[in-house]
Amino acid sequence: MCGRFTVATDPAVLAERFAVEIPDDWTPTYNAAPTQDVLGIIHGRETERELRELRFGLVPHWAKDLKVGLSLINARAETVRSRSAYRGLLERRRALIVADGFYEWRKDPDGKKRPVRFTVEDGDPFAFAGLWATWRDPESGERLDSCTIITTGANALVAPVHDRMPVIVPRALESAWLDPALTPAEVDALLVAYPADHMEAAEASMLVNSARNDGPELLDPLR
């Protein structure tokens, strides 16, 4: 699964990299967690790329309350079309979830679980394959946009730590992922593990274990 990730890159760099405007009040994070807002890019009605701040943990339109989102932070590529929570989203509501690293936990010989941060080579920002949905509070009518990250079987780099990993969309295929004209077969072809030889791994701080912690010190394994 992918429950924690980083979006620590300077907002100006993200804006240039993804060709979108980053909100002025966006704050880089070293510990994005469920229920927090993350940066999502969708295919807009008037533009090919539209930035949305999305709550991490998908809340389907039919949900009675927000709690369901805590169990829908990830969607398995193998079953995403068969689960009612995601029905139709793979065809109509694909998103790029902006990141520059993600954490998985390795179990050490002493029994402790050590967070390991995975990045693409050179530490460049990238995008997870995601889905998004809109929910309205039944009492207030307030709108909430939320998202989930699609996962697949781990590649050779991630597998010793966890058997699953988020789908990372290659930069050259990001526009294709957002294209509403993409066929189901073409969508499925993108739901694969990112090449291990184009990724890197590094131990992170145990501070990552608490979603209340944030800051560059989370990347220091000695903290």
N, C-alpha and C positions, 0 to 999 in steps of 0.2 A: 504494500500500500504506500501511498505518499500522503503523509499527514502534516509534514513540516517542510518548508522550503524557504529560500532566500530570494529577496529582490533588493539587493544592496547597491546595485549600479546607480550611478548618478542619473537623476531624472532627465537631464539634458541629453545624455548618451542614449537612454532608452527611447526618447522622443525621436532621435535621429535614426536609431537602429530599426524601430518598428513603424516609422512614418506616421506617428500619431502625436497629439498634444497631451502631455502629462499634466494633470491638475496641479495648480500652484501649491496646494496644501498636501500633496502626496509626500509621505515620509518613507525613505528606504527602510527595509526591514531585514533582519538576520534571522527571523523566527516567525514567518507567516504560519498561522495555525487556523484550524476550523473556527468558524463564526467571524473571523476577521475579514475585512475588505481586501481584495487583491485586484490586480490590474488584468482586465480581460479585453481582448480585441475581437469584435464581431464584424460580420458583413452588414454594414448599415444600409438603410433604405436609399440614401442618396450618395453614399461613398462606399468604396470597397473596404475601407477599414474605419471602424468607429470604436473609440475607447469607452469602456464601461467599467466602473468600479463594482465588482461582484462579491457578494458574501460567499466565503469559502464553505461549501456544504450545501448541496443543491436542495432547494425547497420546491417541490412540484406545485403546479398551479392548483391542484386539488387538496393540498395539505391543509389540515385544520389549524396547525400552528407551526412555529419555526423549529421545534424539537426534531422533526424528521431529518433536517439537514445534517445533524450530527452523525447520522448513519449513512449519509450519501456523499461523503467527501471524495470517494473514488468510484469509478464505474469500470468493471472488468471488460476488456475488449471482447472477450469470448461470449459474454452474455448480455452486453449492453442493449441489444435489440429486443431481447426477450423480457426484460424487467419493466414492469409497468411504470416505475418512476421515471424511466428514460424514454418512454415510448414516443417516437417521432422526433426526438431531439437530435439524433444522429443525422437525420435527413435535413432538418430545418434550423437547428440552433447549435451549430458548431462554433467553438471559440478557441482563441489562442490565449493561454494563461501565461503571463510574463513572469520569468524567473531568471536566476543566474546560478542556481544550485538547489539540491534537495538532500534531505537527510534520511538515512535509514540506520537502524540500530544493530550493531554487532554484539553478540554475546561473548564476552571474554572468558578465559579459563577460571577466573575468580568469581564468575557468575554475574558480574556487573555488565550492564548494557551500555556500550559506548557509541555515541552518535558518530556517523561517518558522513561527510558531505561529498556529494558527487556533483561534478561540473562537466561541461563540455570543454574540450581542449582550449587552452589560453584563457579560460575563465570568462569567455564572452557570454552576454545575455542570450537567452533562448526562449522558446515557448513550448509549454505542454499542450497536448491535444486535450481540449476541454469541451464540455457541454454547458449550456446555460438555460435558465428558465426564469419566468416572471411569476411572482406570487403577490396577491393582494390581501392585506389584513382584513378578515371578514368584519371586523368592528370599525376600524378607522378608514379602511379603503386605501391605506398607504401602500405604495408599490415597493416591492423588493426584488432586485435582480440577484440571482445566485448562480453558483457554478459547481461543477464536479470535474475532477481530473481523471482521464482514462488511463488505466494501467494495463500492462501486458507482462508476459514472462520475462524475467531478468536476463540481461546479457552476461557475458563471462566476467565482467568487472563487478557487477552488482550482486551476482548470484551467491558468492560466498557470504554475503551479509544478509540478503533477503531474496526470496524467490520471485518477487514481483518488482516492477519499476514503472514509473510514469512514462507514457508515450511522449517522446520529445519529437516535435515536428522539425525536420531539416529546414534550414532557412530557405532554401530554394523551393520548398514545397508549402510554405506558409500560406501564400495566396491561394494555392490550390485547395488547401484544407478549408478555407473560408468560402470558397466558390460554391454557391447553392446549386450549380448545375452538375456538380460532381456525382457520378453514378455510385450506387452502393458498392460495387466491386472496386471502384477507385478509392472510395473511403476506406474500405477494409484493407487495401494494400498499404495504407499509411499507418495502420495500427500495429506497428512492429517495434521491436526494441532498437534503440539508437545504437550504432556500432560501438562496441567496447573500446576499440582502438582509437576512438575519437573522444574519449572521456577520461577524466581523472578522478581520483579519490583521495581524501585527506581526513584524518581524524579531527573531530571538533570537540568543543568543550562540553562537559557534563551539564553546563548551564542551559544547554538546549533543551534538556528534559522538562523544564518548566516554560510554558508559553508566556509567562509573565516576564521572562528575561529577553532582552533584546540588546543589540549593539555589536560592534566588531569583535569584542572579546569572546563572543560565542564561537569564533573560528580558531581560537587558541586552545589546543588540546591540553595545555597545562593549567587552564583555568577551571 
